[in-house]
Amino acid sequence: MRVGGRAEWLLEPANPEELVRAWNAARELGITPRILGGGANLVIEDGVLEGVVIATSRLRYILRPAAGEDPSGEWTRTPESLQHTPPPADDRRLVAWCGATIPGLVRAATELGWSGLEGLAGVPGQIGGATAMNAGGRWGDFWDVVESVRVLDCDSGVVRDLPRAECRPSYRDGGMRGFVVLGTVVRLAPGAKHEVQARVSEYLQTKRRVQPVTEWSAGCIFKNPDPSKSGGRSAGKLVEDCGGKQLSRGDAVVSSLHGNFIVNRGHASAADVFTLIEDLRDLVREKSGVDLSVEVKVWRSSDR
Ligand SMILES: Cc1cc2nc3c(=O)[nH]c(=O)nc-3n(C[C@H](O)[C@H](O)[C@H](O)COP(=O)(O)OP(=O)(O)OC[C@H]3O[C@@H](n4cnc5c(N)ncnc54)[C@H](O)[C@@H]3O)c2cc1C
């Protein structure tokens, strides 16, 4: 969303092993780092954010498990080395390191003609963020295709592979509290390439029509409320019905396309965004009685 200040420390590990070492080194100094993916669902306060931020953007490989290989094995190979060990055609798994982008994984699956990720078309960010947030929408959620997740246990500093059955993902929450996602194995379904491509194009077109995808935003600000309390209305519809689309604070404005998006017109501060979020919550509570809860993640120095 291009608001907020600077990190006191920013570490950019080049592979999962470096991330683990960086995490454990910070913990030995008594610091719990924050993990930054693509920043597509995040608002960071103005000024200097104290502590350590570990950015995952260099951990961007997408691999196919080699013939007979358990993808929970070492993930240190590069795509180049895989050219010599072609995987079996019926193994439709992809291993995505946490910094692989969501559009990159959707593209890889589409090129292979594999189905299951089309619903993520047009969602920005990285696989670590998609796993932690259970990114998705009306055409499905990321966790629908997750087979296992390689995580770093935040307290013990130990790396583990969590099978799907051990995880409890829910709406916009991958249930990854207490873990750093190092990478995710997805299992996709056979499909016809032209059909997968057609679905991706259709969903992208729809998203471009209804969301401000080319503007600076952090995605949906609020979670959709329980339909029984909101009369079936989404958070965006509630904001719109309550007159919230007219609200702004500085350069932070509610999108005219979608009531659940705040966009930065150019010079908004994080403080503008935080104030506008509270204004919208107050307005919706007052006019409809619904208490909206915030989906977007907020980072402040005082949280640590
Ligand atoms: C235009 C636009 C459209 C969007 N549309 C959608 C949509 O349709 N559906 C949807 O669900 N979302 C949508 N989003 C929100 C966003 O794309 C998703 O939430 C995405 O999964 C965020 O990924 P990220 O890597 O950017 O995460 P970040 O914003 O970097 O981080 C989000 C949270 O995940 C944590 N996190 C990140 N990486 C890791 C990791 N490796 N391990 C543990 N925790 C981690 C962070 O600490 C933070 O708490 C949209 C955003 C924009 C800007």
The ligand as a Gaussian input file, in Angstrom:
#p B3LYP/6-31G(d) Opt

LIG

0 1
 C       -5.173000      -5.701000      -5.081000
 C       -5.208000      -6.803000      -4.040000
 C       -6.096000      -7.851000      -4.194000
 C       -6.163000      -8.863000      -3.231000
 N       -7.053000      -9.887000      -3.401000
 C       -7.112000     -10.885000      -2.478000
 C       -8.031000     -11.964000      -2.635000
 O       -8.797000     -12.036000      -3.593000
 N       -8.045000     -12.926000      -1.682000
 C       -7.204000     -12.896000      -0.592000
 O       -7.243000     -13.800000       0.240000
 N       -6.323000     -11.875000      -0.431000
 C       -6.252000     -10.883000      -1.340000
 N       -5.368000      -9.857000      -1.166000
 C       -4.491000      -9.858000       0.015000
 C       -3.133000     -10.564000      -0.218000
 O       -2.866000     -10.687000      -1.590000
 C       -3.101000     -11.969000       0.407000
 O       -3.436000     -11.947000       1.781000
 C       -1.708000     -12.602000       0.296000
 O       -1.774000     -13.944000       0.712000
 C       -0.674000     -11.864000       1.131000
 O        0.587000     -12.443000       0.884000
 P        1.909000     -11.613000       1.209000
 O        3.066000     -12.500000       0.872000
 O        1.879000     -10.297000       0.550000
 O        1.786000     -11.468000       2.787000
 P        2.221000     -10.204000       3.679000
 O        1.273000      -9.080000       3.431000
 O        3.667000      -9.936000       3.513000
 O        1.978000     -10.791000       5.142000
 C        0.667000     -11.054000       5.615000
 C        0.786000     -11.831000       6.929000
 O        1.342000     -13.115000       6.665000
 C        2.538000     -13.293000       7.433000
 N        3.510000     -14.042000       6.631000
 C        4.020000     -13.696000       5.420000
 N        4.902000     -14.629000       5.019000
 C        4.952000     -15.558000       6.007000
 C        5.692000     -16.756000       6.191000
 N        6.577000     -17.190000       5.289000
 N        5.476000     -17.473000       7.322000
 C        4.606000     -17.050000       8.269000
 N        3.883000     -15.925000       8.156000
 C        4.062000     -15.196000       7.035000
 C        3.047000     -11.883000       7.745000
 O        3.883000     -11.888000       8.888000
 C        1.731000     -11.155000       7.936000
 O        1.240000     -11.411000       9.234000
 C       -5.290000      -8.831000      -2.105000
 C       -4.361000      -7.776000      -1.979000
 C       -4.333000      -6.762000      -2.923000
 C       -3.325000      -5.656000      -2.742000

